[in-house]
Amino acid sequence: MQNIVTKKNDSLDIQDSASLSLKKEQYSAYRLTGLSILIATGLIGLSLYLNISSQNHKNLAIAKNEAQAYLNKDLAMRLWATDHGPSVPEWVRQFLVIN
């Protein structure tokens, strides 16, 4: 084994190359773990965004369908009322003043 001398705060620190290699492996493992966590977080965030976007599109489609149904119902009622004439009885119409 080879000893490596480093200078820290005006004192000499002797480390062997095996401990340096172990530190590099630990650093590499920490880096890999951090990168894995970052990628997993990104994928979860992307999934969340896509699900929210999809739900918004579905809600908009449901709202449009409901609005169309109400419009069709209102038009049908108005057409029915138009075909059947006014619903005011004849004896009341004689008292109404129409300009």
C-alpha positions in Angstrom: 0.0 0.0 0.0 1.1 3.5 -0.7 0.8 6.2 1.9 -0.4 9.6 0.9 0.5 12.7 2.9 -1.9 15.6 2.8 -1.6 18.9 4.7 -4.7 20.0 6.6 -4.6 23.1 8.9 -0.9 23.0 9.2 -0.8 19.3 10.3 0.1 16.3 8.3 -2.5 13.7 7.6 -1.3 10.3 6.4 -3.8 8.2 4.4 -3.3 5.1 2.4 -4.5 4.6 -1.1 -7.1 1.9 -0.1 -9.0 4.4 2.1 -8.9 6.9 -0.7 -10.3 4.4 -3.1 -13.0 3.5 -0.6 -14.0 7.2 -0.2 -14.2 7.4 -4.0 -16.5 4.4 -4.1 -18.7 5.9 -1.3 -18.8 9.2 -3.2 -19.8 7.3 -6.4 -22.5 5.4 -4.5 -23.9 8.7 -3.0 -23.8 10.3 -6.4 -25.6 7.4 -8.0 -28.2 7.4 -5.2 -28.8 11.1 -5.5 -29.1 10.8 -9.3 -31.6 8.0 -8.9 -33.7 10.0 -6.4 -33.6 13.0 -8.8 -34.7 10.9 -11.8 -37.5 9.2 -9.7 -38.7 12.6 -8.5 -38.8 13.9 -12.1 -40.8 10.9 -13.3 -43.3 11.3 -10.5 -43.6 15.0 -11.2 -44.1 14.3 -14.9 -46.8 11.6 -14.1 -48.5 14.1 -11.8 -48.5 16.8 -14.5 -49.9 14.4 -17.2 -52.6 13.1 -14.9 -53.8 16.6 -13.9 -53.7 17.7 -17.6 -55.8 14.6 -18.6 -58.3 15.2 -15.8 -58.7 18.8 -16.8 -59.4 17.8 -20.4 -62.0 15.2 -19.2 -63.7 17.8 -17.0 -63.9 20.3 -19.9 -65.5 17.6 -22.1 -68.0 16.7 -19.4 -68.9 20.4 -18.9 -69.3 20.9 -22.7 -71.6 17.9 -22.9 -73.7 19.1 -20.0 -74.0 22.6 -21.5 -75.1 21.1 -24.8 -77.7 18.9 -23.1 -79.1 22.0 -21.2 -79.2 24.0 -24.5 -81.0 21.2 -26.3 -83.5 20.9 -23.5 -84.2 24.6 -23.5 -84.6 24.7 -27.3 -87.0 21.7 -27.2 -89.1 23.4 -24.5 -89.2 26.7 -26.5 -90.1 24.9 -29.7 -92.9 23.0 -27.8 -94.2 26.2 -26.3 -94.1 27.9 -29.7 -96.1 25.1 -31.3 -98.7 25.1 -28.6 -99.3 28.8 -28.5 -99.7 31.0 -25.4 -100.7 29.3 -22.2 -103.0 32.2 -21.2 -106.6 31.2 -21.1 -109.0 33.0 -23.5 -111.1 34.6 -20.7 -107.9 36.2 -19.3 -106.7 37.5 -22.7 -109.7 39.8 -23.1 -108.5 41.7 -20.0 -104.9 42.1 -21.3 -103.9 45.3 -23.0 -101.5 44.5 -25.9 -99.8 47.5 -27.5 
